[in-house]
Amino acid sequence: MARIDAFLKLGTAQGCSDLHLAVGVPPMLRMHGDLLPIKFRDLGENELESYITEVLTQNQLKVLREGHDLDFSYVSADGGRFRVNVFRKETGLGAAFRAIPNKMPTLDELGLPPLVKKLCDHHQGMILVTGATGTGKTTTLAAMIDYLNSTRSLNIISLEDPIEFIHRSKSSQVIQRELGTHLPSFAEGVRAAMREDPDVILVGELRDAETISMAMTAAETGHLVLGTLHTTSATKTVDRIIDALPTEEREQTKTFLASSLIAVITQVLLKTPDLRARRAVTEILVMTKAIGKLIMTDQSFQIPGQLQMGKDQGMQLLDQALLAAVNAKEVDPEQAYIYATDKRLFQRFVPDLAGLMPAEPVAS
C-alpha cells in the first residue's frame, strides 16, 4: 500500500473532498469548503516527493521530471478513486487529490431543479454547466450522463481530463476517453467523436477557441453536446464564448448561441445551515427568442432581466435561487450573502455583517 493512502483514507472517512500536500506544512484536508490541517508533522521536500512519486507510473514520472504538471486518476489500495494534480512550486512538489464518490449521484440527490432532466431530453444542441473551480460541475455532468444512460438508448462519448466517475453502460453505450491517454486534446477528441456515430458528446472543458469551435460544430450537426466553462454567470458564459472566437467569426458565433445553445446552468456550492454539508445552488438560462435577440444585438447585459422574468420557462437568477434556498433553510444565510450579487436582499438574514466581505468570493 502506498503511504499516501493513509492520508486519503483518513480524509474520505471524514467526508473530506480534497487532500492537499505541500512542503513546510502538514497535509491539509478540505472539509465542507474549509481547509484543515491533519495532526501530522510539517512535510519535508524529500519526504513529500517520495510520497508522490510512489504512486506515479514511469511515464508520469518522466513527464514530471521534464517540468510538466500532471493530471491523472488514482485508485487507492481500498478502492477509493481520486483526481490528482501534481505540480512544482518554489519549495518543491505539491499535489491536490480530489475524492470521487464511489456511488454515482443522481440529479435528484444533488438537489438540482427538475428542469435539468428535461434539458437532457433534447436531441441536438449545447448545454453548458459553468462555475468556479470546485463547485461540482463534474459531478453534475456525471449525473446528467447517468440519467441519459439510464433512460435512453444512445451512444454517449465522454472526453475527460482525467476520467473521474466510471460509467457502466446501461440502456446506452458510454465510451469514456481520457486526455493524454486516449486523445491529444479536447478538440481532437471532438473531431474523432463525430466520426464515431455519437448521440451525445461530453467535453470536459471548453478551454480554447479550437475546442469551442469543434463543440459548436458538433452541436449544429445533430448531436447533444455537454460541456463546462469556468464562468460564474450565464451572461459571462455567453460573453466568454463570443470573445473566445476570432473577430471574423463573431456574427457566426452569436447565431450559433441564439439557435443551438439550449441552456446554461451556473452553480455554486454553499454550506448547509448546520455547516456539515454543502448544497448546489444554480442560476439557469434557457434559450428563448428574446434572449437570442439580445445576443444577436450585443445586448447580453440585459440577459439577467430575462432570467428574472423567465420563471415559467424554468429560469432563475442566482440571487433568486439563493433567496429561495435561504427561506427553505437549505443553505447557510451568511454563505448566501457572500455569493449574492444584490446583497441587500440578504442583509436581514445576517445580523452581524462585520466579518463578511461584500466582494465576490474567491474560488475554492
N, C-alpha and C positions, 0 to 999 in steps of 0.2 A: 504494500500500500504506500502510495506517495505521501510524504509528510504533510503536504499541504491539505490533504483530505481531512485531517483532523480539524483544521480551521473551518473548512467547508461544512463538515458535519455539524460542528457547533453552531454555525450560522443558520443552517437550514432547520435545525432542531428548534431554534428560537423564532423562526419565521422571518429571518432577515432576507432582504432582496439582493444584497451585494456584499462581497468581501473585497477590501482594498488593502494592498500591500505596498509599502514604501519604506525606503531606508530612513532610519532615525526615529521612527515611531512604531508602536506596536501594531499588529494587524487591526484593521478597523472594520466594523460591521455597520451596514445601513439598515436601521430598524424603523419602519414606517416613515421614511424620509429623513431621519436623523442619523448622523454618523457617530458611532460609539466605539471606543477602543476596547479590545479584548484585554483581559488581565494577563499580560504577557510582556516579556522584555522588548525593548526597542530593537528593531531588526537591523543587523549589520549588512553591509553591502554584499560580502561573500555569502553570508547565510541566506539572504533573500535570493540571490542569483541561483544558489543551489536548489532552493525550493521550486523556483520557476522552471529551470532547465530540466528538472527531474520529470516534468510532465510533457516536455516537448518531443516531437519526432525529430529525426535527423534533418529532414528538410526544413522544418520550422526553426531549428537551431541555426541552420545555415543562413536562413533569411534574417534572423535576429542579429547574427554576428556581422551581417552585411550592413547593419544600421537601420533596418526597416522595422516598423511596428508589426505586430501580429494580431490578427483576429481569427479566432477558431472556437470550436466547440470542444468541451472536455467532459468526459464521463468519469466520475469518481469511483472508488472501489465499491461503494454501497449502491451504485446505480444512479446517483444524482447527476443531472445534466446542468452544464454551465456555459454561458457565453463568455469568452475570455478576450481581453485586450491586454497585450504586453507592450510596454513602451520604454524608451530610455529618457532619462532626465539628468539633471546636473549631478545628483548623488549616486546614480546607477540605475538599475532596472526598477520598474514599477509595474503593477498589474491590477486589473479590476476583474472580478469574477461575478457575473450576474446569474443568479439562480433561475433555472427554468422549471416551472412546476411540472411534476410528473403527470398530473391529471390535466387534460385539455379543458380549459374553462369554456363554458357556453356563453352565448351572448346574454342570456337571462342571468346567469351567475355573475356576470360583470356589471349588471345593473344598467346596461345600455338601453336606450329608448327602443320600443318595438319597431319604429321606423327602420332601424338598421337591417332587420330581416327583410323588409320589403325592398330595400335598396339592393340587397343581394339577389333578388329575383330578376333583376334586369339581365338581358342577354347581350347587351352591347353598350359600350361607353366606359367612362372612367370614374372610379370612386377613390377619393384620397382621404387617408387618415393622417392627421397632422398634429403637431405638438412639440414641445421641447424634449430634449433627451430625458429618458426616464419617466415618461408619462404614460407608458403602457401601450404604445402604438403597435408594437409587435404582437402583444397579447390579443389586442382587439382584432388584428388581421388574422391571427391564428384561429380565433373563434369564428370569424366570418368564413374562413376556408372550411372549418369543421362543419358549419351549418350547411354550406353548399355540398360538401362531401356526404352529408347525411340525408339531404333532401332532394338532390338532383343527380342525374346520370351525366356526368361531364368529364372532360379531360382537363384537369387543373395542373398547370405548370407553375411552380413556385421558385423564384430566384432569390436566394437569401445570402446574407453575409454576417455571420455564418448561419448554417441551419440550426434552428433552436428547437421548436416543438416538432416532434416526429408525427406525421400524419399517416395513418394506416388507411388504405383505400377502403371505402365503404360502398355507397351507391355510385360514387365517382372513382376515377383513377386519379391519384395525386402523385405527381412527379416532382421531387424536390432536388434542386441543383444549387451548388454552393459556389460562391465567388472565390476564385483562386484554386479551387479543387476541380470543379467541373466546367467552369467558364471563366474567361479572362476579364470580363467586365459586364455590368448590367446591360449595357447597350447591345453587346454581342449576344448576351443571353436572350434578350427580347427578339433580336433578329433571328436567332436559331429557333426560338419557341414558335414563331409564326409559321415555320415550316414543319411543325410537329402536330398539326391538326388540333390546336388548343381551343377550348371554350373559354377558359379563364386563365389569365396570366397575372401572377402576383410579382411585383417588382419591389424588392426590399427597400430601396431608397432611390428616389429620382434625384440623384446627386449632381448631375451635369446636363448640359444642353443636349448632348447626343442621346442620353438615356431618356430625357423628357420627350425629345422628338420621336424616338422609336416607340415609346409608350403611347404617344398620341396617334401615331400611325396604326398601331395595333387596335386601339380603341375605335378608330374610324373605319376599320376594315372588318367589323363584325365580331369583335372579341370584348369580353368584360375584363377590364384592367383594374387591378387594385394596387395602390402604391402609397408611399409615405413621403412627407416633406417635413423638415424641421421649421415649420412656421407656426405662429401662435394665434392665428385667427383666420377666418375664412377669407376676409379681404386681403390679408397679407399673402395668403396662398395664391389667390388669383394674380396679384401683382408680381409675386415671385416667378410664376410660370411665364408671364408675359415678358418680364425683364430678363429671364434666363436665355431666351432665344434671340438670335441676331435681329437687328433692327428691321432688315428687309423681310423678316418673317412675322413681324408684329401683327399685321392685319390677319394673316392666316391663323396665328395662334389665338387671337381673340375670337375668330369664327369657330375654331375648334371648341374653345371653352363654352361658348354660347350654345353650341349644338351637341357636343359629346360629353361634357362634364356632367355627371349625374348628381354628385353631391360631394361636399367637403365636411368631414367630421373632425373637429378640432377638440382635443381633450386635455384635461389637466387631472392630476391625482391629488386629492385632498384627504387629510386625516379625518376620521370619523370623530364624533363628539367625545368618545371615551379614549381617543388617541391610540387605540390598539390596532387599527387597520386603516387602509386607505380606499377611497372610492373614486371612480372616474366620473367626472362631470364634463358634459360635452356642449360645444357650440355646433350647430348643424345648419349648413346651407344646402338647399335643394334647388337645382337649376330650374328657373322659370323664365318665361318670355321677358318679364320685367327685369330680372337680373341679367339676362342675356343682353338686353338693350343697354343696360348700364355699362356692361363690359365693352360692348361694341363702340360706345360713345365716350370711352375713357372717363366714366363716372363711377368707378369702383368704390370711391369713398362714400357713396350713398348705399352701398350694399347692407351695412348694419341696419338701416331703416327698414329694408325689405325683410331681413331676418326677424326683426322685432314684430313686424306685422304678418309674418308668414306662419303663424301657429297652425292654421288649418292644413298646411302642407307638411307639418312636422318640423318646421324650422324654429330655431331659438338662438338668441344671443347668449354668449357665455354668462353675462350678468343675470339674465332671466333664469338660466339653469342653476346658477349658484344660489339665487334667491329662493328658488323652489326647493333646493336641497337643504338649505338652512331651515326653512319653515317646516320641512318634513323631518328635521333633526337627523339628517343623514350625514352631514359634514360639520366640522368644527367652524363656528362663525368667524373666528379670528383668521383661519385659513381662507375662508371665502372673501373676507375683507382684503387680504393681501393680494389675491388673484383678480379681484374685481377691477373693472375699468372705471365705473362710476361708484366710487367708494362711499358716497353719501347714502346710497341705498342700504348700506350695511352697518353704518355707524351705530344705529340703535341696538344692534346685536352685540356690540363690543364696548363694554363700559369703559375699559382702560385702553386708550389708543396710544399712549405714550411710548410703549415698547414696540409698536408696529410700524414698519416702513411703508410709506404711501406709494413708493415706486414699484414698478413691475418686479416680480421675483426673479432671482437668478435661477436658471435651470439646474435641477439637481442631477 
